[in-house]
Amino acid sequence: MKSLLNQLIRAIGALTIFACTSGSLESQEKLHVEMLDVGQGLAILIRSKNCNSLYDTGPPDSGIDTMLKNRGVKTLCTILLSHDHSDHAGSLAALEQMAKNGEIYINRVILPSEIARGDTLADFLPWTARILFPVQGHSMAGNASSVTMRLSDGLNSFLFTGDLEAEQEKSILELEPLLTVTALQVGHHGSKTSSSWDFLAQTQPKIALISAGKNNSYGHPHPETLAKLNLILPDTTQILRTDTDGNIKIEWVYGVGMWK
């Protein structure tokens, strides 16, 4: 009986862990953040009342064009590419072909070289979308240059990290010593070269989302990373993975909370 009661308490906690009961759910602005199952790559669709945007596009032949059609997405305010590796930017060509065919309208594509720390996106107002990394004038490339964005409503936040690795996580903490997040897109598909102890201990995520291909050859997410997340997160059922869970959708009510 005690075991059953503990399970029930934990289940209730999972539903309310990100919530702060202030205001009416019906009267609040809503945002949907969906990590799309694009295999061994990354693509996150962010949808608000007035704007749809993508953080990364997934690898070539990811099927993201079909995914957007199935979701009725006909306009993209922004496609923001974290870095130029094909598993993150490889389906840009398919989306551009959609635009040429008149199947979708793309307002702008932001390349990693076109954005830096301190820049903001107005796509999701009243949410604030601020670029934390890299700094202006950097000379890094590949994973080390991953554009890192923090989306926040002042109460909860979502951190998008691309393939950010431990050395760059350290740089962010030096720039943002008080950084905390509610939801974390785990860097580099859960590789052991990302998600350092210091970074996780400082940011204290309550939910972790990992994009990785089923039975991928890299062994992502790495057991070492999963072990860290199991120790850091207050509820390990909030470690979500596209390789086991498929598409992962977060509903976010402004000033209230997040739910999966």
PyRosetta script that sets phi, psi and omega in degrees:
from pyrosetta import init, pose_from_sequence

init()
pose = pose_from_sequence("MKSLLNQLIRAIGALTIFACTSGSLESQEKLHVEMLDVGQGLAILIRSKNCNSLYDTGPPDSGIDTMLKNRGVKTLCTILLSHDHSDHAGSLAALEQMAKNGEIYINRVILPSEIARGDTLADFLPWTARILFPVQGHSMAGNASSVTMRLSDGLNSFLFTGDLEAEQEKSILELEPLLTVTALQVGHHGSKTSSSWDFLAQTQPKIALISAGKNNSYGHPHPETLAKLNLILPDTTQILRTDTDGNIKIEWVYGVGMWK")
pose.set_psi(1, -41.1)
pose.set_omega(1, 179.7)
pose.set_phi(2, -62.9)
pose.set_psi(2, -40.8)
pose.set_omega(2, 179.9)
pose.set_phi(3, -62.8)
pose.set_psi(3, -42.3)
pose.set_omega(3, 179.7)
pose.set_phi(4, -64.2)
pose.set_psi(4, -40.9)
pose.set_omega(4, 179.2)
pose.set_phi(5, -63.8)
pose.set_psi(5, -41.0)
pose.set_omega(5, 179.0)
pose.set_phi(6, -63.4)
pose.set_psi(6, -39.1)
pose.set_omega(6, 178.4)
pose.set_phi(7, -64.5)
pose.set_psi(7, -39.3)
pose.set_omega(7, -179.7)
pose.set_phi(8, -66.0)
pose.set_psi(8, -44.1)
pose.set_omega(8, 178.9)
pose.set_phi(9, -60.6)
pose.set_psi(9, -42.1)
pose.set_omega(9, -179.7)
pose.set_phi(10, -65.0)
pose.set_psi(10, -40.0)
pose.set_omega(10, 179.7)
pose.set_phi(11, -64.0)
pose.set_psi(11, -42.1)
pose.set_omega(11, 178.7)
pose.set_phi(12, -64.0)
pose.set_psi(12, -41.0)
pose.set_omega(12, 178.8)
pose.set_phi(13, -61.1)
pose.set_psi(13, -36.5)
pose.set_omega(13, -179.1)
pose.set_phi(14, -64.7)
pose.set_psi(14, -29.3)
pose.set_omega(14, -179.5)
pose.set_phi(15, -78.6)
pose.set_psi(15, -25.9)
pose.set_omega(15, -171.2)
pose.set_phi(16, -115.6)
pose.set_psi(16, 2.1)
pose.set_omega(16, -171.1)
pose.set_phi(17, -61.3)
pose.set_psi(17, -28.3)
pose.set_omega(17, -177.1)
pose.set_phi(18, -103.7)
pose.set_psi(18, 1.6)
pose.set_omega(18, -171.1)
pose.set_phi(19, -92.1)
pose.set_psi(19, 145.8)
pose.set_omega(19, 170.5)
pose.set_phi(20, -131.6)
pose.set_psi(20, 112.7)
pose.set_omega(20, -170.1)
pose.set_phi(21, -76.1)
pose.set_psi(21, 88.9)
pose.set_omega(21, 175.5)
pose.set_phi(22, -140.6)
pose.set_psi(22, 122.9)
pose.set_omega(22, 179.0)
pose.set_phi(23, 85.7)
pose.set_psi(23, 170.4)
pose.set_omega(23, -179.6)
pose.set_phi(24, -90.5)
pose.set_psi(24, 135.5)
pose.set_omega(24, 179.0)
pose.set_phi(25, -61.9)
pose.set_psi(25, -35.6)
pose.set_omega(25, -177.1)
pose.set_phi(26, -68.6)
pose.set_psi(26, -30.1)
pose.set_omega(26, -174.6)
pose.set_phi(27, -92.8)
pose.set_psi(27, -4.4)
pose.set_omega(27, -175.4)
pose.set_phi(28, -93.2)
pose.set_psi(28, 151.4)
pose.set_omega(28, 172.9)
pose.set_phi(29, -66.4)
pose.set_psi(29, 147.5)
pose.set_omega(29, 179.9)
pose.set_phi(30, -125.8)
pose.set_psi(30, 147.4)
pose.set_omega(30, 176.8)
pose.set_phi(31, -130.7)
pose.set_psi(31, 140.5)
pose.set_omega(31, 175.2)
pose.set_phi(32, -118.2)
pose.set_psi(32, 123.2)
pose.set_omega(32, 178.5)
pose.set_phi(33, -112.4)
pose.set_psi(33, 117.6)
pose.set_omega(33, -176.2)
pose.set_phi(34, -123.3)
pose.set_psi(34, 117.4)
pose.set_omega(34, 172.2)
pose.set_phi(35, -82.0)
pose.set_psi(35, 112.3)
pose.set_omega(35, -175.4)
pose.set_phi(36, -81.5)
pose.set_psi(36, 143.4)
pose.set_omega(36, 179.0)
pose.set_phi(37, -82.0)
pose.set_psi(37, 90.8)
pose.set_omega(37, -177.8)
pose.set_phi(38, -107.9)
pose.set_psi(38, 20.2)
pose.set_omega(38, -177.9)
pose.set_phi(39, 78.5)
pose.set_psi(39, -143.2)
pose.set_omega(39, -177.8)
pose.set_phi(40, -82.0)
pose.set_psi(40, 81.4)
pose.set_omega(40, -178.0)
pose.set_phi(41, -176.5)
pose.set_psi(41, -161.6)
pose.set_omega(41, -179.7)
pose.set_phi(42, -148.5)
pose.set_psi(42, 133.1)
pose.set_omega(42, 170.7)
pose.set_phi(43, -154.3)
pose.set_psi(43, 125.7)
pose.set_omega(43, -179.4)
pose.set_phi(44, -124.8)
pose.set_psi(44, 123.0)
pose.set_omega(44, 178.7)
pose.set_phi(45, -96.3)
pose.set_psi(45, 125.3)
pose.set_omega(45, 179.7)
pose.set_phi(46, -115.3)
pose.set_psi(46, 119.6)
pose.set_omega(46, -174.3)
pose.set_phi(47, -122.1)
pose.set_psi(47, 124.7)
pose.set_omega(47, 173.3)
pose.set_phi(48, -118.3)
pose.set_psi(48, -178.1)
pose.set_omega(48, -177.6)
pose.set_phi(49, -61.0)
pose.set_psi(49, -35.8)
pose.set_omega(49, -173.0)
pose.set_phi(50, -112.0)
pose.set_psi(50, -4.9)
pose.set_omega(50, -170.4)
pose.set_phi(51, -152.2)
pose.set_psi(51, 140.2)
pose.set_omega(51, 170.2)
pose.set_phi(52, -119.1)
pose.set_psi(52, 132.9)
pose.set_omega(52, -179.8)
pose.set_phi(53, -140.4)
pose.set_psi(53, 158.3)
pose.set_omega(53, 178.8)
pose.set_phi(54, -118.4)
pose.set_psi(54, 135.7)
pose.set_omega(54, 165.8)
pose.set_phi(55, -105.1)
pose.set_psi(55, 104.0)
pose.set_omega(55, -174.9)
pose.set_phi(56, 71.1)
pose.set_psi(56, 161.1)
pose.set_omega(56, -172.3)
pose.set_phi(57, -121.2)
pose.set_psi(57, -6.1)
pose.set_omega(57, -175.3)
pose.set_phi(58, 84.2)
pose.set_psi(58, 174.8)
pose.set_omega(58, -177.9)
pose.set_phi(59, -74.8)
pose.set_psi(59, 169.8)
pose.set_omega(59, 173.9)
pose.set_phi(60, -56.0)
pose.set_psi(60, 144.7)
pose.set_omega(60, 178.7)
pose.set_phi(61, 59.6)
pose.set_psi(61, 32.9)
pose.set_omega(61, 178.9)
pose.set_phi(62, -74.8)
pose.set_psi(62, -17.7)
pose.set_omega(62, -176.1)
pose.set_phi(63, 84.6)
pose.set_psi(63, 12.4)
pose.set_omega(63, -176.5)
pose.set_phi(64, -65.6)
pose.set_psi(64, -29.5)
pose.set_omega(64, 177.6)
pose.set_phi(65, -61.2)
pose.set_psi(65, -43.9)
pose.set_omega(65, 177.5)
pose.set_phi(66, -66.8)
pose.set_psi(66, -39.2)
pose.set_omega(66, 178.6)
pose.set_phi(67, -59.9)
pose.set_psi(67, -43.4)
pose.set_omega(67, -179.9)
pose.set_phi(68, -66.9)
pose.set_psi(68, -40.3)
pose.set_omega(68, 177.0)
pose.set_phi(69, -60.7)
pose.set_psi(69, -45.0)
pose.set_omega(69, -179.1)
pose.set_phi(70, -63.8)
pose.set_psi(70, -25.2)
pose.set_omega(70, 179.9)
pose.set_phi(71, -95.0)
pose.set_psi(71, 3.3)
pose.set_omega(71, 177.8)
pose.set_phi(72, 71.5)
pose.set_psi(72, 22.4)
pose.set_omega(72, -179.3)
pose.set_phi(73, -82.9)
pose.set_psi(73, 114.6)
pose.set_omega(73, -179.0)
pose.set_phi(74, -114.1)
pose.set_psi(74, -7.3)
pose.set_omega(74, 179.1)
pose.set_phi(75, -139.6)
pose.set_psi(75, 136.8)
pose.set_omega(75, 171.9)
pose.set_phi(76, -120.2)
pose.set_psi(76, 118.7)
pose.set_omega(76, 177.3)
pose.set_phi(77, -65.8)
pose.set_psi(77, -45.0)
pose.set_omega(77, -175.9)
pose.set_phi(78, -144.6)
pose.set_psi(78, 138.8)
pose.set_omega(78, 161.9)
pose.set_phi(79, -111.7)
pose.set_psi(79, 112.7)
pose.set_omega(79, 179.5)
pose.set_phi(80, -105.0)
pose.set_psi(80, 119.3)
pose.set_omega(80, -179.8)
pose.set_phi(81, -96.6)
pose.set_psi(81, 126.3)
pose.set_omega(81, -177.9)
pose.set_phi(82, -69.9)
pose.set_psi(82, -40.1)
pose.set_omega(82, 175.7)
pose.set_phi(83, -163.5)
pose.set_psi(83, 178.1)
pose.set_omega(83, -166.0)
pose.set_phi(84, -94.5)
pose.set_psi(84, 11.9)
pose.set_omega(84, 177.8)
pose.set_phi(85, -70.0)
pose.set_psi(85, 146.4)
pose.set_omega(85, -171.6)
pose.set_phi(86, -65.5)
pose.set_psi(86, -26.4)
pose.set_omega(86, 179.9)
pose.set_phi(87, -73.6)
pose.set_psi(87, -10.1)
pose.set_omega(87, 177.3)
pose.set_phi(88, -111.9)
pose.set_psi(88, -28.7)
pose.set_omega(88, -175.6)
pose.set_phi(89, -120.3)
pose.set_psi(89, 2.4)
pose.set_omega(89, -171.1)
pose.set_phi(90, -67.4)
pose.set_psi(90, -23.3)
pose.set_omega(90, -179.5)
pose.set_phi(91, -95.8)
pose.set_psi(91, 8.1)
pose.set_omega(91, 176.5)
pose.set_phi(92, -59.2)
pose.set_psi(92, -39.8)
pose.set_omega(92, -179.3)
pose.set_phi(93, -60.8)
pose.set_psi(93, -39.7)
pose.set_omega(93, 179.1)
pose.set_phi(94, -64.9)
pose.set_psi(94, -38.5)
pose.set_omega(94, 179.1)
pose.set_phi(95, -70.0)
pose.set_psi(95, -38.4)
pose.set_omega(95, 177.2)
pose.set_phi(96, -65.5)
pose.set_psi(96, -34.5)
pose.set_omega(96, 176.1)
pose.set_phi(97, -66.6)
pose.set_psi(97, -39.3)
pose.set_omega(97, 174.4)
pose.set_phi(98, -57.3)
pose.set_psi(98, -42.6)
pose.set_omega(98, -179.8)
pose.set_phi(99, -64.4)
pose.set_psi(99, -41.5)
pose.set_omega(99, 178.3)
pose.set_phi(100, -63.3)
pose.set_psi(100, -33.2)
pose.set_omega(100, -179.9)
pose.set_phi(101, -82.0)
pose.set_psi(101, -2.4)
pose.set_omega(101, -179.4)
pose.set_phi(102, 77.4)
pose.set_psi(102, 15.4)
pose.set_omega(102, -178.5)
pose.set_phi(103, -85.7)
pose.set_psi(103, -19.1)
pose.set_omega(103, 179.8)
pose.set_phi(104, -153.8)
pose.set_psi(104, 150.0)
pose.set_omega(104, 175.2)
pose.set_phi(105, -109.2)
pose.set_psi(105, 125.3)
pose.set_omega(105, 178.5)
pose.set_phi(106, -111.3)
pose.set_psi(106, 116.1)
pose.set_omega(106, -177.2)
pose.set_phi(107, -70.9)
pose.set_psi(107, -44.0)
pose.set_omega(107, -179.8)
pose.set_phi(108, -160.7)
pose.set_psi(108, 151.5)
pose.set_omega(108, 172.0)
pose.set_phi(109, -116.8)
pose.set_psi(109, 125.8)
pose.set_omega(109, 179.7)
pose.set_phi(110, -106.9)
pose.set_psi(110, 115.5)
pose.set_omega(110, 177.8)
pose.set_phi(111, -83.2)
pose.set_psi(111, 156.8)
pose.set_omega(111, -178.5)
pose.set_phi(112, -55.9)
pose.set_psi(112, -32.5)
pose.set_omega(112, -178.9)
pose.set_phi(113, -74.1)
pose.set_psi(113, -7.5)
pose.set_omega(113, -174.5)
pose.set_phi(114, -103.6)
pose.set_psi(114, 3.5)
pose.set_omega(114, -175.8)
pose.set_phi(115, -145.0)
pose.set_psi(115, 150.2)
pose.set_omega(115, -176.4)
pose.set_phi(116, -156.0)
pose.set_psi(116, 173.3)
pose.set_omega(116, -179.0)
pose.set_phi(117, -49.5)
pose.set_psi(117, 133.0)
pose.set_omega(117, 179.2)
pose.set_phi(118, 99.7)
pose.set_psi(118, -20.0)
pose.set_omega(118, 176.8)
pose.set_phi(119, -72.4)
pose.set_psi(119, 154.6)
pose.set_omega(119, 178.9)
pose.set_phi(120, -133.0)
pose.set_psi(120, 156.7)
pose.set_omega(120, 173.9)
pose.set_phi(121, -114.0)
pose.set_psi(121, 137.9)
pose.set_omega(121, -179.2)
pose.set_phi(122, -97.5)
pose.set_psi(122, 9.1)
pose.set_omega(122, -174.3)
pose.set_phi(123, -59.5)
pose.set_psi(123, -31.6)
pose.set_omega(123, -165.9)
pose.set_phi(124, -117.2)
pose.set_psi(124, 19.9)
pose.set_omega(124, 179.2)
pose.set_phi(125, -51.9)
pose.set_psi(125, 137.4)
pose.set_omega(125, 13.0)
pose.set_phi(126, -82.9)
pose.set_psi(126, -0.5)
pose.set_omega(126, 172.0)
pose.set_phi(127, -64.9)
pose.set_psi(127, 149.2)
pose.set_omega(127, 173.7)
pose.set_phi(128, -103.4)
pose.set_psi(128, 135.5)
pose.set_omega(128, 178.4)
pose.set_phi(129, -120.2)
pose.set_psi(129, 107.9)
pose.set_omega(129, -173.8)
pose.set_phi(130, -119.7)
pose.set_psi(130, 135.8)
pose.set_omega(130, 177.3)
pose.set_phi(131, -83.8)
pose.set_psi(131, 125.3)
pose.set_omega(131, -179.3)
pose.set_phi(132, -98.2)
pose.set_psi(132, -24.0)
pose.set_omega(132, -172.7)
pose.set_phi(133, -162.0)
pose.set_psi(133, 147.7)
pose.set_omega(133, 2.7)
pose.set_phi(134, -85.2)
pose.set_psi(134, 174.0)
pose.set_omega(134, 179.2)
pose.set_phi(135, -80.1)
pose.set_psi(135, 158.0)
pose.set_omega(135, 179.0)
pose.set_phi(136, -60.3)
pose.set_psi(136, 137.0)
pose.set_omega(136, 175.4)
pose.set_phi(137, 80.2)
pose.set_psi(137, 13.1)
pose.set_omega(137, -179.5)
pose.set_phi(138, -67.7)
pose.set_psi(138, 159.7)
pose.set_omega(138, 179.9)
pose.set_phi(139, -116.0)
pose.set_psi(139, 15.4)
pose.set_omega(139, -177.4)
pose.set_phi(140, -80.2)
pose.set_psi(140, 161.7)
pose.set_omega(140, 178.0)
pose.set_phi(141, -141.5)
pose.set_psi(141, 167.5)
pose.set_omega(141, 176.9)
pose.set_phi(142, 63.0)
pose.set_psi(142, -143.6)
pose.set_omega(142, -177.1)
pose.set_phi(143, -54.7)
pose.set_psi(143, -38.0)
pose.set_omega(143, -176.0)
pose.set_phi(144, -64.7)
pose.set_psi(144, -18.9)
pose.set_omega(144, -178.3)
pose.set_phi(145, -99.2)
pose.set_psi(145, 9.7)
pose.set_omega(145, -173.9)
pose.set_phi(146, -54.2)
pose.set_psi(146, 123.9)
pose.set_omega(146, 178.3)
pose.set_phi(147, -68.9)
pose.set_psi(147, 120.6)
pose.set_omega(147, -176.9)
pose.set_phi(148, -109.0)
pose.set_psi(148, 125.4)
pose.set_omega(148, -174.7)
pose.set_phi(149, -124.2)
pose.set_psi(149, 136.5)
pose.set_omega(149, 175.7)
pose.set_phi(150, -111.9)
pose.set_psi(150, 119.8)
pose.set_omega(150, 177.4)
pose.set_phi(151, -102.5)
pose.set_psi(151, 126.6)
pose.set_omega(151, -172.0)
pose.set_phi(152, -142.9)
pose.set_psi(152, 149.0)
pose.set_omega(152, 171.6)
pose.set_phi(153, -112.7)
pose.set_psi(153, 10.8)
pose.set_omega(153, -179.3)
pose.set_phi(154, 92.9)
pose.set_psi(154, -20.2)
pose.set_omega(154, 178.3)
pose.set_phi(155, -112.0)
pose.set_psi(155, -48.5)
pose.set_omega(155, 178.8)
pose.set_phi(156, -121.1)
pose.set_psi(156, 161.8)
pose.set_omega(156, -178.9)
pose.set_phi(157, -149.0)
pose.set_psi(157, 157.4)
pose.set_omega(157, 179.8)
pose.set_phi(158, -128.7)
pose.set_psi(158, 126.8)
pose.set_omega(158, -178.2)
pose.set_phi(159, -109.2)
pose.set_psi(159, 123.8)
pose.set_omega(159, 178.4)
pose.set_phi(160, -104.7)
pose.set_psi(160, 123.5)
pose.set_omega(160, -170.5)
pose.set_phi(161, -121.3)
pose.set_psi(161, -3.0)
pose.set_omega(161, -178.5)
pose.set_phi(162, 58.5)
pose.set_psi(162, -126.0)
pose.set_omega(162, 177.5)
pose.set_phi(163, -108.0)
pose.set_psi(163, 30.1)
pose.set_omega(163, -178.8)
pose.set_phi(164, -53.6)
pose.set_psi(164, 135.7)
pose.set_omega(164, -179.3)
pose.set_phi(165, -113.7)
pose.set_psi(165, 176.8)
pose.set_omega(165, -167.6)
pose.set_phi(166, -57.0)
pose.set_psi(166, -40.5)
pose.set_omega(166, -178.2)
pose.set_phi(167, -63.3)
pose.set_psi(167, -39.7)
pose.set_omega(167, 178.5)
pose.set_phi(168, -76.1)
pose.set_psi(168, -31.1)
pose.set_omega(168, 172.6)
pose.set_phi(169, -58.5)
pose.set_psi(169, -41.7)
pose.set_omega(169, 178.0)
pose.set_phi(170, -61.5)
pose.set_psi(170, -41.4)
pose.set_omega(170, 178.9)
pose.set_phi(171, -62.1)
pose.set_psi(171, -40.6)
pose.set_omega(171, 179.3)
pose.set_phi(172, -64.2)
pose.set_psi(172, -42.2)
pose.set_omega(172, 179.6)
pose.set_phi(173, -64.3)
pose.set_psi(173, -32.3)
pose.set_omega(173, 175.9)
pose.set_phi(174, -67.7)
pose.set_psi(174, -34.4)
pose.set_omega(174, 178.3)
pose.set_phi(175, -81.8)
pose.set_psi(175, -29.9)
pose.set_omega(175, -175.4)
pose.set_phi(176, -130.3)
pose.set_psi(176, 71.4)
pose.set_omega(176, -173.5)
pose.set_phi(177, -65.5)
pose.set_psi(177, -16.5)
pose.set_omega(177, -179.4)
pose.set_phi(178, -108.1)
pose.set_psi(178, 16.2)
pose.set_omega(178, -174.9)
pose.set_phi(179, -64.2)
pose.set_psi(179, 125.7)
pose.set_omega(179, 170.0)
pose.set_phi(180, -132.7)
pose.set_psi(180, 155.0)
pose.set_omega(180, -179.9)
pose.set_phi(181, -141.1)
pose.set_psi(181, 153.5)
pose.set_omega(181, 174.2)
pose.set_phi(182, -86.7)
pose.set_psi(182, -49.0)
pose.set_omega(182, -179.4)
pose.set_phi(183, -120.6)
pose.set_psi(183, 138.2)
pose.set_omega(183, -177.4)
pose.set_phi(184, -125.9)
pose.set_psi(184, 124.8)
pose.set_omega(184, 166.2)
pose.set_phi(185, -80.0)
pose.set_psi(185, 108.1)
pose.set_omega(185, -173.2)
pose.set_phi(186, -64.3)
pose.set_psi(186, 128.6)
pose.set_omega(186, -173.5)
pose.set_phi(187, -63.6)
pose.set_psi(187, 144.2)
pose.set_omega(187, 171.2)
pose.set_phi(188, 53.2)
pose.set_psi(188, 42.4)
pose.set_omega(188, 172.0)
pose.set_phi(189, 61.6)
pose.set_psi(189, 24.1)
pose.set_omega(189, -179.0)
pose.set_phi(190, 84.6)
pose.set_psi(190, 18.0)
pose.set_omega(190, 178.1)
pose.set_phi(191, -60.5)
pose.set_psi(191, 153.8)
pose.set_omega(191, 178.6)
pose.set_phi(192, -74.3)
pose.set_psi(192, -9.3)
pose.set_omega(192, 177.4)
pose.set_phi(193, -84.7)
pose.set_psi(193, -3.3)
pose.set_omega(193, 177.6)
pose.set_phi(194, -119.1)
pose.set_psi(194, 179.8)
pose.set_omega(194, 176.2)
pose.set_phi(195, 56.9)
pose.set_psi(195, 56.5)
pose.set_omega(195, 177.9)
pose.set_phi(196, -65.7)
pose.set_psi(196, 158.0)
pose.set_omega(196, 178.2)
pose.set_phi(197, -57.0)
pose.set_psi(197, -46.3)
pose.set_omega(197, -177.4)
pose.set_phi(198, -60.0)
pose.set_psi(198, -42.1)
pose.set_omega(198, -177.9)
pose.set_phi(199, -66.5)
pose.set_psi(199, -46.0)
pose.set_omega(199, -179.8)
pose.set_phi(200, -68.2)
pose.set_psi(200, -39.2)
pose.set_omega(200, -179.3)
pose.set_phi(201, -65.8)
pose.set_psi(201, -34.4)
pose.set_omega(201, 179.4)
pose.set_phi(202, -78.0)
pose.set_psi(202, -45.9)
pose.set_omega(202, -175.3)
pose.set_phi(203, -76.1)
pose.set_psi(203, -27.2)
pose.set_omega(203, 175.7)
pose.set_phi(204, 49.9)
pose.set_psi(204, 55.9)
pose.set_omega(204, 179.9)
pose.set_phi(205, -64.8)
pose.set_psi(205, 149.0)
pose.set_omega(205, 175.5)
pose.set_phi(206, -99.2)
pose.set_psi(206, -19.0)
pose.set_omega(206, 178.2)
pose.set_phi(207, -142.0)
pose.set_psi(207, 138.0)
pose.set_omega(207, -178.8)
pose.set_phi(208, -125.4)
pose.set_psi(208, 129.1)
pose.set_omega(208, -179.2)
pose.set_phi(209, -115.7)
pose.set_psi(209, 128.4)
pose.set_omega(209, -177.2)
pose.set_phi(210, -122.5)
pose.set_psi(210, 126.1)
pose.set_omega(210, 175.8)
pose.set_phi(211, -102.6)
pose.set_psi(211, 115.4)
pose.set_omega(211, -179.4)
pose.set_phi(212, -151.5)
pose.set_psi(212, 149.0)
pose.set_omega(212, 178.9)
pose.set_phi(213, -77.7)
pose.set_psi(213, 144.1)
pose.set_omega(213, 179.4)
pose.set_phi(214, -61.8)
pose.set_psi(214, 129.0)
pose.set_omega(214, 179.1)
pose.set_phi(215, 54.9)
pose.set_psi(215, 37.6)
pose.set_omega(215, -178.1)
pose.set_phi(216, -67.8)
pose.set_psi(216, 154.4)
pose.set_omega(216, -174.2)
pose.set_phi(217, -73.6)
pose.set_psi(217, -11.6)
pose.set_omega(217, -178.2)
pose.set_phi(218, -87.0)
pose.set_psi(218, -11.8)
pose.set_omega(218, -176.3)
pose.set_phi(219, 74.2)
pose.set_psi(219, 25.4)
pose.set_omega(219, 177.9)
pose.set_phi(220, -86.5)
pose.set_psi(220, 141.5)
pose.set_omega(220, -6.8)
pose.set_phi(221, -75.0)
pose.set_psi(221, 146.4)
pose.set_omega(221, -176.2)
pose.set_phi(222, -73.0)
pose.set_psi(222, 142.0)
pose.set_omega(222, 179.0)
pose.set_phi(223, -54.9)
pose.set_psi(223, -33.9)
pose.set_omega(223, 179.8)
pose.set_phi(224, -64.7)
pose.set_psi(224, -40.6)
pose.set_omega(224, 177.8)
pose.set_phi(225, -67.2)
pose.set_psi(225, -43.0)
pose.set_omega(225, 178.4)
pose.set_phi(226, -62.3)
pose.set_psi(226, -37.2)
pose.set_omega(226, 178.4)
pose.set_phi(227, -63.2)
pose.set_psi(227, -41.9)
pose.set_omega(227, 177.8)
pose.set_phi(228, -62.7)
pose.set_psi(228, -46.3)
pose.set_omega(228, -179.0)
pose.set_phi(229, -63.5)
pose.set_psi(229, -36.7)
pose.set_omega(229, 177.9)
pose.set_phi(230, -62.8)
pose.set_psi(230, -31.1)
pose.set_omega(230, 179.2)
pose.set_phi(231, -84.6)
pose.set_psi(231, -31.2)
pose.set_omega(231, -175.7)
pose.set_phi(232, -83.2)
pose.set_psi(232, -45.3)
pose.set_omega(232, -175.1)
pose.set_phi(233, -72.7)
pose.set_psi(233, 137.1)
pose.set_omega(233, 179.3)
pose.set_phi(234, -69.0)
pose.set_psi(234, -21.4)
pose.set_omega(234, 179.7)
pose.set_phi(235, -137.7)
pose.set_psi(235, 108.4)
pose.set_omega(235, -174.3)
pose.set_phi(236, -70.6)
pose.set_psi(236, -11.4)
pose.set_omega(236, 174.2)
pose.set_phi(237, -70.6)
pose.set_psi(237, -9.9)
pose.set_omega(237, 179.1)
pose.set_phi(238, -92.0)
pose.set_psi(238, 12.7)
pose.set_omega(238, 169.7)
pose.set_phi(239, -91.8)
pose.set_psi(239, 108.8)
pose.set_omega(239, -171.7)
pose.set_phi(240, -114.0)
pose.set_psi(240, 138.0)
pose.set_omega(240, -173.1)
pose.set_phi(241, -135.7)
pose.set_psi(241, 133.4)
pose.set_omega(241, 178.8)
pose.set_phi(242, -68.4)
pose.set_psi(242, -27.9)
pose.set_omega(242, -178.7)
pose.set_phi(243, -69.5)
pose.set_psi(243, -22.3)
pose.set_omega(243, 178.3)
pose.set_phi(244, -114.5)
pose.set_psi(244, -27.2)
pose.set_omega(244, -175.1)
pose.set_phi(245, -106.4)
pose.set_psi(245, -10.2)
pose.set_omega(245, -175.3)
pose.set_phi(246, 73.2)
pose.set_psi(246, -149.6)
pose.set_omega(246, 178.4)
pose.set_phi(247, -61.4)
pose.set_psi(247, 138.1)
pose.set_omega(247, -177.9)
pose.set_phi(248, -119.8)
pose.set_psi(248, 118.7)
pose.set_omega(248, -175.0)
pose.set_phi(249, -116.1)
pose.set_psi(249, 127.6)
pose.set_omega(249, 176.8)
pose.set_phi(250, -110.9)
pose.set_psi(250, 126.2)
pose.set_omega(250, 172.2)
pose.set_phi(251, -97.9)
pose.set_psi(251, 130.2)
pose.set_omega(251, -173.1)
pose.set_phi(252, -126.7)
pose.set_psi(252, 114.0)
pose.set_omega(252, 178.4)
pose.set_phi(253, -96.9)
pose.set_psi(253, 124.4)
pose.set_omega(253, -173.5)
pose.set_phi(254, -56.7)
pose.set_psi(254, 125.1)
pose.set_omega(254, 177.0)
pose.set_phi(255, 72.2)
pose.set_psi(255, 7.1)
pose.set_omega(255, -178.4)
pose.set_phi(256, -120.4)
pose.set_psi(256, -61.1)
pose.set_omega(256, -179.8)
pose.set_phi(257, 168.7)
pose.set_psi(257, -177.4)
pose.set_omega(257, 179.4)
pose.set_phi(258, -118.7)
pose.set_psi(258, 146.8)
pose.set_omega(258, 174.7)
pose.set_phi(259, -140.1)
pose.set_psi(259, 144.6)
pose.set_omega(259, 174.3)
pose.set_phi(260, -94.8)
pose.dump_pdb("model.pdb")
